[in-house]
Amino acid sequence: MMKWLQFITPVKSMDYEQTQTYITDHPAEDITILDVRQPSEYEQSHIPGARLIPLPQLPDRLSEINPVKPIFVY
């Protein structure tokens, strides 16, 4: 089994305000907001523009993520 974390450059965590500022200051097409929760959680509420890839599916769907863009995972 492939470990997906090896494809992501770790960074320190950002709080809500830092994240909101970053998202506001950058065009949507220049960042990826990745929601790794379950579909039912995503349907209840999600960040506008977030892409849903549930965590258990992530290793098989890494090719769907642009590794050049900053990725916000929640």
PDB file of N, CA, C and O in Angstrom:
ATOM      1  N   MET A   1       0.827  -1.174   0.000  1.00  0.00           N
ATOM      2  CA  MET A   1       0.000   0.000   0.000  1.00  0.00           C
ATOM      3  C   MET A   1       0.880   1.249   0.000  1.00  0.00           C
ATOM      4  O   MET A   1       1.856   1.330   0.745  1.00  0.00           O
ATOM      5  N   MET A   2       0.528   2.211  -0.834  1.00  0.00           N
ATOM      6  CA  MET A   2       1.293   3.443  -0.945  1.00  0.00           C
ATOM      7  C   MET A   2       0.881   4.410   0.170  1.00  0.00           C
ATOM      8  O   MET A   2      -0.307   4.556   0.460  1.00  0.00           O
ATOM      9  N   LYS A   3       1.831   5.048   0.772  1.00  0.00           N
ATOM     10  CA  LYS A   3       1.539   6.033   1.812  1.00  0.00           C
ATOM     11  C   LYS A   3       1.418   7.398   1.164  1.00  0.00           C
ATOM     12  O   LYS A   3       2.377   7.901   0.580  1.00  0.00           O
ATOM     13  N   TRP A   4       0.250   7.992   1.267  1.00  0.00           N
ATOM     14  CA  TRP A   4      -0.021   9.254   0.584  1.00  0.00           C
ATOM     15  C   TRP A   4       0.724  10.432   1.182  1.00  0.00           C
ATOM     16  O   TRP A   4       0.982  11.409   0.479  1.00  0.00           O
ATOM     17  N   LEU A   5       1.076  10.373   2.450  1.00  0.00           N
ATOM     18  CA  LEU A   5       1.762  11.508   3.072  1.00  0.00           C
ATOM     19  C   LEU A   5       3.107  11.821   2.426  1.00  0.00           C
ATOM     20  O   LEU A   5       3.576  12.957   2.500  1.00  0.00           O
ATOM     21  N   GLN A   6       3.727  10.841   1.800  1.00  0.00           N
ATOM     22  CA  GLN A   6       5.015  11.085   1.175  1.00  0.00           C
ATOM     23  C   GLN A   6       4.907  12.038  -0.012  1.00  0.00           C
ATOM     24  O   GLN A   6       5.926  12.546  -0.480  1.00  0.00           O
ATOM     25  N   PHE A   7       3.709  12.291  -0.504  1.00  0.00           N
ATOM     26  CA  PHE A   7       3.516  13.175  -1.643  1.00  0.00           C
ATOM     27  C   PHE A   7       3.155  14.598  -1.240  1.00  0.00           C
ATOM     28  O   PHE A   7       2.993  15.462  -2.102  1.00  0.00           O
ATOM     29  N   ILE A   8       3.028  14.851   0.048  1.00  0.00           N
ATOM     30  CA  ILE A   8       2.630  16.157   0.539  1.00  0.00           C
ATOM     31  C   ILE A   8       3.746  16.731   1.388  1.00  0.00           C
ATOM     32  O   ILE A   8       4.266  16.061   2.280  1.00  0.00           O
ATOM     33  N   THR A   9       4.114  17.969   1.110  1.00  0.00           N
ATOM     34  CA  THR A   9       5.131  18.639   1.899  1.00  0.00           C
ATOM     35  C   THR A   9       4.465  19.176   3.160  1.00  0.00           C
ATOM     36  O   THR A   9       3.613  20.060   3.078  1.00  0.00           O
ATOM     37  N   PRO A  10       4.834  18.666   4.303  1.00  0.00           N
ATOM     38  CA  PRO A  10       4.200  19.130   5.543  1.00  0.00           C
ATOM     39  C   PRO A  10       4.529  20.595   5.832  1.00  0.00           C
ATOM     40  O   PRO A  10       5.631  21.071   5.562  1.00  0.00           O
ATOM     41  N   VAL A  11       3.571  21.268   6.372  1.00  0.00           N
ATOM     42  CA  VAL A  11       3.749  22.644   6.822  1.00  0.00           C
ATOM     43  C   VAL A  11       3.097  22.769   8.181  1.00  0.00           C
ATOM     44  O   VAL A  11       2.345  21.892   8.608  1.00  0.00           O
ATOM     45  N   LYS A  12       3.390  23.866   8.857  1.00  0.00           N
ATOM     46  CA  LYS A  12       2.751  24.041  10.149  1.00  0.00           C
ATOM     47  C   LYS A  12       1.268  24.284   9.944  1.00  0.00           C
ATOM     48  O   LYS A  12       0.840  24.731   8.880  1.00  0.00           O
ATOM     49  N   SER A  13       0.505  23.991  10.950  1.00  0.00           N
ATOM     50  CA  SER A  13      -0.928  24.215  10.895  1.00  0.00           C
ATOM     51  C   SER A  13      -1.227  25.701  10.856  1.00  0.00           C
ATOM     52  O   SER A  13      -0.485  26.520  11.398  1.00  0.00           O
ATOM     53  N   MET A  14      -2.317  26.025  10.211  1.00  0.00           N
ATOM     54  CA  MET A  14      -2.774  27.407  10.153  1.00  0.00           C
ATOM     55  C   MET A  14      -4.101  27.487  10.897  1.00  0.00           C
ATOM     56  O   MET A  14      -4.925  26.576  10.816  1.00  0.00           O
ATOM     57  N   ASP A  15      -4.298  28.572  11.615  1.00  0.00           N
ATOM     58  CA  ASP A  15      -5.585  28.726  12.286  1.00  0.00           C
ATOM     59  C   ASP A  15      -6.613  29.267  11.292  1.00  0.00           C
ATOM     60  O   ASP A  15      -6.288  29.549  10.139  1.00  0.00           O
ATOM     61  N   TYR A  16      -7.842  29.405  11.750  1.00  0.00           N
ATOM     62  CA  TYR A  16      -8.932  29.820  10.877  1.00  0.00           C
ATOM     63  C   TYR A  16      -8.636  31.159  10.197  1.00  0.00           C
ATOM     64  O   TYR A  16      -8.807  31.297   8.986  1.00  0.00           O
ATOM     65  N   GLU A  17      -8.195  32.134  10.974  1.00  0.00           N
ATOM     66  CA  GLU A  17      -7.952  33.465  10.408  1.00  0.00           C
ATOM     67  C   GLU A  17      -6.845  33.444   9.355  1.00  0.00           C
ATOM     68  O   GLU A  17      -6.974  34.084   8.312  1.00  0.00           O
ATOM     69  N   GLN A  18      -5.771  32.722   9.615  1.00  0.00           N
ATOM     70  CA  GLN A  18      -4.674  32.629   8.646  1.00  0.00           C
ATOM     71  C   GLN A  18      -5.165  31.951   7.360  1.00  0.00           C
ATOM     72  O   GLN A  18      -4.845  32.387   6.254  1.00  0.00           O
ATOM     73  N   THR A  19      -5.929  30.900   7.523  1.00  0.00           N
ATOM     74  CA  THR A  19      -6.452  30.176   6.365  1.00  0.00           C
ATOM     75  C   THR A  19      -7.397  31.057   5.564  1.00  0.00           C
ATOM     76  O   THR A  19      -7.299  31.127   4.339  1.00  0.00           O
ATOM     77  N   GLN A  20      -8.306  31.723   6.249  1.00  0.00           N
ATOM     78  CA  GLN A  20      -9.266  32.601   5.583  1.00  0.00           C
ATOM     79  C   GLN A  20      -8.545  33.706   4.809  1.00  0.00           C
ATOM     80  O   GLN A  20      -8.909  34.010   3.673  1.00  0.00           O
ATOM     81  N   THR A  21      -7.539  34.296   5.416  1.00  0.00           N
ATOM     82  CA  THR A  21      -6.766  35.351   4.753  1.00  0.00           C
ATOM     83  C   THR A  21      -6.076  34.811   3.506  1.00  0.00           C
ATOM     84  O   THR A  21      -6.111  35.447   2.452  1.00  0.00           O
ATOM     85  N   TYR A  22      -5.454  33.651   3.619  1.00  0.00           N
ATOM     86  CA  TYR A  22      -4.755  33.060   2.475  1.00  0.00           C
ATOM     87  C   TYR A  22      -5.731  32.793   1.334  1.00  0.00           C
ATOM     88  O   TYR A  22      -5.464  33.140   0.183  1.00  0.00           O
ATOM     89  N   ILE A  23      -6.857  32.176   1.659  1.00  0.00           N
ATOM     90  CA  ILE A  23      -7.851  31.847   0.630  1.00  0.00           C
ATOM     91  C   ILE A  23      -8.395  33.120  -0.017  1.00  0.00           C
ATOM     92  O   ILE A  23      -8.588  33.166  -1.232  1.00  0.00           O
ATOM     93  N   THR A  24      -8.639  34.137   0.781  1.00  0.00           N
ATOM     94  CA  THR A  24      -9.159  35.404   0.261  1.00  0.00           C
ATOM     95  C   THR A  24      -8.141  36.107  -0.636  1.00  0.00           C
ATOM     96  O   THR A  24      -8.509  36.730  -1.632  1.00  0.00           O
ATOM     97  N   ASP A  25      -6.873  36.005  -0.283  1.00  0.00           N
ATOM     98  CA  ASP A  25      -5.820  36.715  -1.007  1.00  0.00           C
ATOM     99  C   ASP A  25      -5.310  35.996  -2.262  1.00  0.00           C
ATOM    100  O   ASP A  25      -4.488  36.546  -2.997  1.00  0.00           O
ATOM    101  N   HIS A  26      -5.785  34.788  -2.509  1.00  0.00           N
ATOM    102  CA  HIS A  26      -5.306  34.022  -3.665  1.00  0.00           C
ATOM    103  C   HIS A  26      -6.494  33.569  -4.519  1.00  0.00           C
ATOM    104  O   HIS A  26      -7.528  33.175  -3.980  1.00  0.00           O
ATOM    105  N   PRO A  27      -6.353  33.622  -5.838  1.00  0.00           N
ATOM    106  CA  PRO A  27      -7.437  33.159  -6.710  1.00  0.00           C
ATOM    107  C   PRO A  27      -7.745  31.681  -6.463  1.00  0.00           C
ATOM    108  O   PRO A  27      -6.844  30.883  -6.204  1.00  0.00           O
ATOM    109  N   ALA A  28      -9.015  31.332  -6.547  1.00  0.00           N
ATOM    110  CA  ALA A  28      -9.451  29.950  -6.285  1.00  0.00           C
ATOM    111  C   ALA A  28      -8.722  28.938  -7.161  1.00  0.00           C
ATOM    112  O   ALA A  28      -8.450  27.818  -6.727  1.00  0.00           O
ATOM    113  N   GLU A  29      -8.409  29.327  -8.385  1.00  0.00           N
ATOM    114  CA  GLU A  29      -7.745  28.381  -9.283  1.00  0.00           C
ATOM    115  C   GLU A  29      -6.273  28.149  -8.930  1.00  0.00           C
ATOM    116  O   GLU A  29      -5.630  27.263  -9.492  1.00  0.00           O
ATOM    117  N   ASP A  30      -5.742  28.950  -7.993  1.00  0.00           N
ATOM    118  CA  ASP A  30      -4.344  28.805  -7.593  1.00  0.00           C
ATOM    119  C   ASP A  30      -4.146  27.969  -6.334  1.00  0.00           C
ATOM    120  O   ASP A  30      -3.008  27.748  -5.918  1.00  0.00           O
ATOM    121  N   ILE A  31      -5.233  27.501  -5.718  1.00  0.00           N
ATOM    122  CA  ILE A  31      -5.128  26.683  -4.512  1.00  0.00           C
ATOM    123  C   ILE A  31      -6.100  25.513  -4.604  1.00  0.00           C
ATOM    124  O   ILE A  31      -7.061  25.541  -5.374  1.00  0.00           O
ATOM    125  N   THR A  32      -5.834  24.495  -3.812  1.00  0.00           N
ATOM    126  CA  THR A  32      -6.748  23.362  -3.697  1.00  0.00           C
ATOM    127  C   THR A  32      -7.192  23.267  -2.250  1.00  0.00           C
ATOM    128  O   THR A  32      -6.377  23.230  -1.329  1.00  0.00           O
ATOM    129  N   ILE A  33      -8.496  23.228  -2.073  1.00  0.00           N
ATOM    130  CA  ILE A  33      -9.060  23.000  -0.745  1.00  0.00           C
ATOM    131  C   ILE A  33      -9.596  21.579  -0.774  1.00  0.00           C
ATOM    132  O   ILE A  33     -10.541  21.268  -1.500  1.00  0.00           O
ATOM    133  N   LEU A  34      -8.983  20.728   0.022  1.00  0.00           N
ATOM    134  CA  LEU A  34      -9.291  19.300  -0.007  1.00  0.00           C
ATOM    135  C   LEU A  34     -10.019  18.893   1.264  1.00  0.00           C
ATOM    136  O   LEU A  34      -9.476  18.995   2.364  1.00  0.00           O
ATOM    137  N   ASP A  35     -11.244  18.434   1.102  1.00  0.00           N
ATOM    138  CA  ASP A  35     -12.069  17.962   2.212  1.00  0.00           C
ATOM    139  C   ASP A  35     -11.942  16.443   2.253  1.00  0.00           C
ATOM    140  O   ASP A  35     -12.355  15.765   1.312  1.00  0.00           O
ATOM    141  N   VAL A  36     -11.383  15.908   3.317  1.00  0.00           N
ATOM    142  CA  VAL A  36     -11.149  14.460   3.423  1.00  0.00           C
ATOM    143  C   VAL A  36     -12.160  13.771   4.336  1.00  0.00           C
ATOM    144  O   VAL A  36     -11.961  12.631   4.756  1.00  0.00           O
ATOM    145  N   ARG A  37     -13.243  14.480   4.635  1.00  0.00           N
ATOM    146  CA  ARG A  37     -14.287  13.886   5.467  1.00  0.00           C
ATOM    147  C   ARG A  37     -15.167  12.964   4.629  1.00  0.00           C
ATOM    148  O   ARG A  37     -14.917  12.778   3.438  1.00  0.00           O
ATOM    149  N   GLN A  38     -16.173  12.401   5.234  1.00  0.00           N
ATOM    150  CA  GLN A  38     -17.102  11.512   4.547  1.00  0.00           C
ATOM    151  C   GLN A  38     -18.132  12.330   3.766  1.00  0.00           C
ATOM    152  O   GLN A  38     -18.396  13.480   4.118  1.00  0.00           O
ATOM    153  N   PRO A  39     -18.717  11.756   2.711  1.00  0.00           N
ATOM    154  CA  PRO A  39     -19.685  12.491   1.897  1.00  0.00           C
ATOM    155  C   PRO A  39     -20.841  13.103   2.697  1.00  0.00           C
ATOM    156  O   PRO A  39     -21.275  14.215   2.397  1.00  0.00           O
ATOM    157  N   SER A  40     -21.332  12.403   3.689  1.00  0.00           N
ATOM    158  CA  SER A  40     -22.442  12.944   4.481  1.00  0.00           C
ATOM    159  C   SER A  40     -22.021  14.204   5.234  1.00  0.00           C
ATOM    160  O   SER A  40     -22.814  15.132   5.386  1.00  0.00           O
ATOM    161  N   GLU A  41     -20.778  14.237   5.704  1.00  0.00           N
ATOM    162  CA  GLU A  41     -20.271  15.428   6.391  1.00  0.00           C
ATOM    163  C   GLU A  41     -20.119  16.585   5.398  1.00  0.00           C
ATOM    164  O   GLU A  41     -20.447  17.731   5.706  1.00  0.00           O
ATOM    165  N   TYR A  42     -19.619  16.265   4.210  1.00  0.00           N
ATOM    166  CA  TYR A  42     -19.441  17.268   3.165  1.00  0.00           C
ATOM    167  C   TYR A  42     -20.791  17.871   2.772  1.00  0.00           C
ATOM    168  O   TYR A  42     -20.906  19.084   2.596  1.00  0.00           O
ATOM    169  N   GLU A  43     -21.807  17.023   2.637  1.00  0.00           N
ATOM    170  CA  GLU A  43     -23.133  17.498   2.251  1.00  0.00           C
ATOM    171  C   GLU A  43     -23.731  18.418   3.308  1.00  0.00           C
ATOM    172  O   GLU A  43     -24.450  19.359   2.971  1.00  0.00           O
ATOM    173  N   GLN A  44     -23.447  18.161   4.568  1.00  0.00           N
ATOM    174  CA  GLN A  44     -23.973  19.007   5.639  1.00  0.00           C
ATOM    175  C   GLN A  44     -23.382  20.403   5.585  1.00  0.00           C
ATOM    176  O   GLN A  44     -24.094  21.389   5.778  1.00  0.00           O
ATOM    177  N   SER A  45     -22.100  20.493   5.327  1.00  0.00           N
ATOM    178  CA  SER A  45     -21.415  21.778   5.281  1.00  0.00           C
ATOM    179  C   SER A  45     -20.001  21.575   4.760  1.00  0.00           C
ATOM    180  O   SER A  45     -19.329  20.602   5.104  1.00  0.00           O
ATOM    181  N   HIS A  46     -19.564  22.503   3.929  1.00  0.00           N
ATOM    182  CA  HIS A  46     -18.185  22.462   3.437  1.00  0.00           C
ATOM    183  C   HIS A  46     -17.760  23.853   2.993  1.00  0.00           C
ATOM    184  O   HIS A  46     -18.590  24.736   2.779  1.00  0.00           O
ATOM    185  N   ILE A  47     -16.465  24.028   2.862  1.00  0.00           N
ATOM    186  CA  ILE A  47     -15.919  25.287   2.379  1.00  0.00           C
ATOM    187  C   ILE A  47     -16.244  25.390   0.889  1.00  0.00           C
ATOM    188  O   ILE A  47     -15.985  24.450   0.138  1.00  0.00           O
ATOM    189  N   PRO A  48     -16.807  26.520   0.449  1.00  0.00           N
ATOM    190  CA  PRO A  48     -17.094  26.666  -0.982  1.00  0.00           C
ATOM    191  C   PRO A  48     -15.847  26.422  -1.829  1.00  0.00           C
ATOM    192  O   PRO A  48     -14.771  26.949  -1.545  1.00  0.00           O
ATOM    193  N   GLY A  49     -16.013  25.626  -2.855  1.00  0.00           N
ATOM    194  CA  GLY A  49     -14.906  25.308  -3.750  1.00  0.00           C
ATOM    195  C   GLY A  49     -14.072  24.119  -3.304  1.00  0.00           C
ATOM    196  O   GLY A  49     -13.149  23.714  -4.010  1.00  0.00           O
ATOM    197  N   ALA A  50     -14.384  23.551  -2.136  1.00  0.00           N
ATOM    198  CA  ALA A  50     -13.610  22.406  -1.635  1.00  0.00           C
ATOM    199  C   ALA A  50     -13.886  21.173  -2.479  1.00  0.00           C
ATOM    200  O   ALA A  50     -15.008  20.944  -2.929  1.00  0.00           O
ATOM    201  N   ARG A  51     -12.853  20.396  -2.680  1.00  0.00           N
ATOM    202  CA  ARG A  51     -12.959  19.134  -3.411  1.00  0.00           C
ATOM    203  C   ARG A  51     -13.051  18.002  -2.391  1.00  0.00           C
ATOM    204  O   ARG A  51     -12.236  17.921  -1.472  1.00  0.00           O
ATOM    205  N   LEU A  52     -14.031  17.143  -2.554  1.00  0.00           N
ATOM    206  CA  LEU A  52     -14.217  16.020  -1.636  1.00  0.00           C
ATOM    207  C   LEU A  52     -13.471  14.792  -2.135  1.00  0.00           C
ATOM    208  O   LEU A  52     -13.743  14.279  -3.221  1.00  0.00           O
ATOM    209  N   ILE A  53     -12.535  14.334  -1.331  1.00  0.00           N
ATOM    210  CA  ILE A  53     -11.894  13.030  -1.523  1.00  0.00           C
ATOM    211  C   ILE A  53     -11.776  12.432  -0.120  1.00  0.00           C
ATOM    212  O   ILE A  53     -10.846  12.763   0.615  1.00  0.00           O
ATOM    213  N   PRO A  54     -12.707  11.558   0.255  1.00  0.00           N
ATOM    214  CA  PRO A  54     -12.645  10.977   1.600  1.00  0.00           C
ATOM    215  C   PRO A  54     -11.285  10.327   1.869  1.00  0.00           C
ATOM    216  O   PRO A  54     -10.694   9.700   0.990  1.00  0.00           O
ATOM    217  N   LEU A  55     -10.812  10.490   3.084  1.00  0.00           N
ATOM    218  CA  LEU A  55      -9.479  10.012   3.454  1.00  0.00           C
ATOM    219  C   LEU A  55      -9.207   8.570   3.036  1.00  0.00           C
ATOM    220  O   LEU A  55      -8.118   8.301   2.528  1.00  0.00           O
ATOM    221  N   PRO A  56     -10.136   7.624   3.222  1.00  0.00           N
ATOM    222  CA  PRO A  56      -9.829   6.251   2.797  1.00  0.00           C
ATOM    223  C   PRO A  56      -9.590   6.113   1.285  1.00  0.00           C
ATOM    224  O   PRO A  56      -8.941   5.160   0.852  1.00  0.00           O
ATOM    225  N   GLN A  57     -10.103   7.046   0.483  1.00  0.00           N
ATOM    226  CA  GLN A  57      -9.943   6.988  -0.972  1.00  0.00           C
ATOM    227  C   GLN A  57      -8.700   7.733  -1.461  1.00  0.00           C
ATOM    228  O   GLN A  57      -8.289   7.577  -2.611  1.00  0.00           O
ATOM    229  N   LEU A  58      -8.114   8.529  -0.599  1.00  0.00           N
ATOM    230  CA  LEU A  58      -7.035   9.407  -1.011  1.00  0.00           C
ATOM    231  C   LEU A  58      -5.863   8.697  -1.696  1.00  0.00           C
ATOM    232  O   LEU A  58      -5.402   9.179  -2.731  1.00  0.00           O
ATOM    233  N   PRO A  59      -5.370   7.596  -1.178  1.00  0.00           N
ATOM    234  CA  PRO A  59      -4.229   6.950  -1.863  1.00  0.00           C
ATOM    235  C   PRO A  59      -4.519   6.588  -3.317  1.00  0.00           C
ATOM    236  O   PRO A  59      -3.622   6.649  -4.158  1.00  0.00           O
ATOM    237  N   ASP A  60      -5.758   6.212  -3.623  1.00  0.00           N
ATOM    238  CA  ASP A  60      -6.113   5.815  -4.980  1.00  0.00           C
ATOM    239  C   ASP A  60      -6.468   7.001  -5.874  1.00  0.00           C
ATOM    240  O   ASP A  60      -6.610   6.842  -7.086  1.00  0.00           O
ATOM    241  N   ARG A  61      -6.611   8.187  -5.284  1.00  0.00           N
ATOM    242  CA  ARG A  61      -7.061   9.347  -6.060  1.00  0.00           C
ATOM    243  C   ARG A  61      -6.048  10.496  -6.062  1.00  0.00           C
ATOM    244  O   ARG A  61      -6.394  11.626  -6.406  1.00  0.00           O
ATOM    245  N   LEU A  62      -4.820  10.217  -5.686  1.00  0.00           N
ATOM    246  CA  LEU A  62      -3.795  11.263  -5.656  1.00  0.00           C
ATOM    247  C   LEU A  62      -3.594  11.936  -7.001  1.00  0.00           C
ATOM    248  O   LEU A  62      -3.244  13.115  -7.054  1.00  0.00           O
ATOM    249  N   SER A  63      -3.807  11.218  -8.074  1.00  0.00           N
ATOM    250  CA  SER A  63      -3.606  11.799  -9.405  1.00  0.00           C
ATOM    251  C   SER A  63      -4.601  12.918  -9.703  1.00  0.00           C
ATOM    252  O   SER A  63      -4.407  13.673 -10.656  1.00  0.00           O
ATOM    253  N   GLU A  64      -5.657  13.037  -8.910  1.00  0.00           N
ATOM    254  CA  GLU A  64      -6.659  14.083  -9.103  1.00  0.00           C
ATOM    255  C   GLU A  64      -6.242  15.416  -8.471  1.00  0.00           C
ATOM    256  O   GLU A  64      -6.921  16.428  -8.644  1.00  0.00           O
ATOM    257  N   ILE A  65      -5.138  15.410  -7.748  1.00  0.00           N
ATOM    258  CA  ILE A  65      -4.697  16.597  -7.033  1.00  0.00           C
ATOM    259  C   ILE A  65      -3.454  17.164  -7.709  1.00  0.00           C
ATOM    260  O   ILE A  65      -2.491  16.444  -7.974  1.00  0.00           O
ATOM    261  N   ASN A  66      -3.491  18.455  -7.982  1.00  0.00           N
ATOM    262  CA  ASN A  66      -2.343  19.124  -8.590  1.00  0.00           C
ATOM    263  C   ASN A  66      -1.289  19.360  -7.503  1.00  0.00           C
ATOM    264  O   ASN A  66      -1.516  20.164  -6.599  1.00  0.00           O
ATOM    265  N   PRO A  67      -0.147  18.680  -7.574  1.00  0.00           N
ATOM    266  CA  PRO A  67       0.852  18.812  -6.510  1.00  0.00           C
ATOM    267  C   PRO A  67       1.601  20.147  -6.515  1.00  0.00           C
ATOM    268  O   PRO A  67       2.328  20.448  -5.569  1.00  0.00           O
ATOM    269  N   VAL A  68       1.432  20.942  -7.562  1.00  0.00           N
ATOM    270  CA  VAL A  68       2.113  22.222  -7.659  1.00  0.00           C
ATOM    271  C   VAL A  68       1.397  23.306  -6.844  1.00  0.00           C
ATOM    272  O   VAL A  68       2.033  24.221  -6.321  1.00  0.00           O
ATOM    273  N   LYS A  69       0.088  23.194  -6.747  1.00  0.00           N
ATOM    274  CA  LYS A  69      -0.695  24.183  -6.008  1.00  0.00           C
ATOM    275  C   LYS A  69      -0.620  23.938  -4.506  1.00  0.00           C
ATOM    276  O   LYS A  69      -0.471  22.795  -4.075  1.00  0.00           O
ATOM    277  N   PRO A  70      -0.720  24.992  -3.708  1.00  0.00           N
ATOM    278  CA  PRO A  70      -0.868  24.788  -2.258  1.00  0.00           C
ATOM    279  C   PRO A  70      -2.169  24.025  -1.993  1.00  0.00           C
ATOM    280  O   PRO A  70      -3.189  24.277  -2.635  1.00  0.00           O
ATOM    281  N   ILE A  71      -2.120  23.094  -1.042  1.00  0.00           N
ATOM    282  CA  ILE A  71      -3.284  22.272  -0.731  1.00  0.00           C
ATOM    283  C   ILE A  71      -3.652  22.481   0.726  1.00  0.00           C
ATOM    284  O   ILE A  71      -2.836  22.284   1.626  1.00  0.00           O
ATOM    285  N   PHE A  72      -4.887  22.880   0.937  1.00  0.00           N
ATOM    286  CA  PHE A  72      -5.423  22.996   2.296  1.00  0.00           C
ATOM    287  C   PHE A  72      -6.268  21.763   2.543  1.00  0.00           C
ATOM    288  O   PHE A  72      -7.251  21.529   1.840  1.00  0.00           O
ATOM    289  N   VAL A  73      -5.893  20.976   3.534  1.00  0.00           N
ATOM    290  CA  VAL A  73      -6.583  19.729   3.833  1.00  0.00           C
ATOM    291  C   VAL A  73      -7.338  19.876   5.147  1.00  0.00           C
ATOM    292  O   VAL A  73      -6.788  20.314   6.157  1.00  0.00           O
ATOM    293  N   TYR A  74      -8.625  19.495   5.104  1.00  0.00           N
ATOM    294  CA  TYR A  74      -9.391  19.475   6.341  1.00  0.00           C
ATOM    295  C   TYR A  74     -10.360  18.330   6.321  1.00  0.00           C
ATOM    296  O   TYR A  74     -11.107  18.137   7.281  1.00  0.00           O
TER     297      TYR A  74
END
